[in-house]
Amino acid sequence: MSSDWCTIESDPGVFTSLIESFGVEGVEMEELWSLDDAALATIGNTPVYGLVFLFKWVQQMEATDTRPVCAPEETPETLFFAKQVITNACATQALLSMVLNADVKTGDMLSNFKSFTLAFDPEMRGEAIGNAQEIRDAHNSFGRRDDPFIREQDKHLSSPDDEAFHFVAFIPFEGKVYELDGLKKGPILVGDAEDGSMPDISASWLGVARKAVQDRIQRYGAAEIKFNLMAMVQDKRIPIREALETAAESGIDNSSEADDLRAQLMALEEKREQWKIENDRRKHNYIPFVLELLKAMAKSGKLPEITKKASENYAEKKRKVSQGGGSKGI
């Protein structure tokens, strides 16, 4: 079953499109470049439903994680938590952990899935995710699984020393903040939402989650920089469209403020269009193009020289991988 799930890129455009392909409406993913107040304030003026955090998974480090997980009797009955039983599914499971615990429009597919698995234990929920054809197909639509070049690369470069990366989610739920990590036995209670250290930010639970993220980062050496943090927020086009509707009803839709709103909306629509272009490129099968390019280079006599240079680059890459490790998902 694990081989049926491909790795996908940690990218707000990918994750937003993936969430929407599940049937979820009214949300988007936003990348955070910093954990300071100013950075969090940029998302704090809109509903923030959860955080998804990517980090390098180190077995020895995880073995020394002594934080207690919530026992079944300590876990809220309506909180959705699933064990990860599928390799490469951690990104989708982190997204589901946010979506299925948030007050958002999930669509029929996820709504039915949550209802169906409500009485399941975390292990069975993980199995249910792995066997959910629609979820798996949506996940795999962002990976070129039929690309022989990718499979050949994995075959030759994979080693026990490869770096592995993992996604976890942080969510506010019933006045508490939880870390949902599919590799744990249960949710981890991070703290009370009321204890947020940023009273000026509407989603005060972010202060609690921020400390948990910072604590994990500090466990790594200063040279480790391979982290990524994204927030699931309300679709930023929604409040702008509502403001424009209000302006039109009030007869001030020709004001400078309305013009500014239209400019903001246009910028957001252009961002969405750029995401679509990038996602189409990720999914596109470039093999026919590559084959035709190789034929053209062979015909021009340039292929031997290029092949030699590529072989040298490949040998150098293998040498670096053997010394420092590659990367893969969990």
Buried (B, 14 or more C-beta within 10 A) or exposed (E): EEEBBBBBEBBBBBBBBBBBBBBBEEBBBBEBEEBEBEBBBBBBEBBBBBBBBBBBBBEEEEEEEEEEBBEEEEBBEEBBBBBBBBBBBBBBBBBBBBBBBBEBEBBEBBEEBBEEBEEBBBEBBBBBBBEBEEBBEBBBBBBBEEBEEBEEBEEEBEEEEEBBBBBBBBBBBEEBBBBBBBEBBBBBBBBBBEEBEBEEBBBBBBBBBBBBBEEBBEEBEEEEEEBBBBBBBBBBBBBBEEBBEEBEEEEEBEEEEBEEBBEBBEEBEEBBEEBEEBBEEBEEEEEEEEEEEEEEBEEEEEBEEEEEEEEEEEEEBBEEBEEEBBEBBB
